[in-house]
Amino acid sequence: MFLKVNNLKKYYSQDEHLIRDLNFSVKEGDIVSFIGESGSGKTTFLKCLAGLEKINSGSIELNGKILDDQNTFVTPNERKIGFVFQDYPLFPHLNIIENIKINLEKRFLSKIDYILSLTNLQNLSNRYPDQLSGGEQQRACLARALVREPDLLLLDEPFSNLDFSIKLSIQEEIHKIVKETQTTTILVTHDIRDTFNISDKILIFKAGILQQYDNPVSMYCNPINCYCAKILGDLNQVNIKNKIYYLRPEKIMVTDFSDFEGEVEKCLFAGKEYKISAKVNGETWTFYNDYPIKKNKKIYLNFDNKDLLEFDSTCSNFFTLNQ
């Protein structure tokens, strides 16, 4: 594996553990999205990777080289790691080409034209940051990081300041660029919607503890606990023979007859389909349908039992230090 994190602990005091016994590895060229709510420790982890924070125990190994363990600490400028922050820290008094060149070693100068072309900035290289859109500034930061041929690229909330109208295109561009350069990438975000279409794997983090690490499809279909299930998408609660299960909205379908009769409470247009809420056995189920259904209409709903998810009755569990 290209990146190996073993038994990593990070704390500022014995009573304040930010990261507990973190273990995972990443293949070369993969994009891994690190998901967690505010305060979960994800930004602290990025700082540990970059060398901006020293770990308390465990180890970080990149491309066969130990970066941080009990006996070794490689300083940030000696780690081949590129970092793109969420607030686009470009120097305002320098144009894009000057921003990319700043402190750049001579051996990388020949790559500038290629990186400008790859990031579609070749016609914007003489502009200043305040003359660029948010997406263009993001690409400029990416170009500045990639021209140095990093072993690892760290992206901290790269889409949080982008308008919805351009977010998807920037996600696709970043995916294309890092895959073409085969740059191993860790992307940190709080929004799972930013990750499904660009990640090889997703890591879900809560309270400093890894909850699940898997590819997006496996994780979405087989969440390991209820916290992961909820953070990955909406859930419906389904009562079958006095036992509680959970079900994704897209797994529910309208049928001619079933054991589950409901009454439509709400029908909202959601672009290519309609998002419908119906009261079923005292519970509100949400599902999607190709056509609208009028409020108060009686309907029958069905699903495949293999799509049912089973968790604790309150659907509130997640892994803690003692699990």
Protein Blocks (a to p, Z undefined) as FASTA:
>chain_A
ZZdcehiacdfbfklcfbghiacdddehiacdddddehilpmmmmmmmnopaccfbdcdd
eehiafbdfkbccdfklpccddddfkopacfkbcfklmmmgopafklmmmmmmmmmmnop
mmmmmpcfklpcfklmmmmmmmmmmmnopabdcdehkllmpcfklmmmmmmmmmmmmmmn
opacddddfbfklmmmmcfbdcddeehiafbdcdfklmmmmcfbfklmmmnoccddddee
hiacdddfklpccdfbdfbdcddfbdcdehjaccddddeehiacddddfbdcdehiacdd
dddfklpccddfklpaccdfkZZ
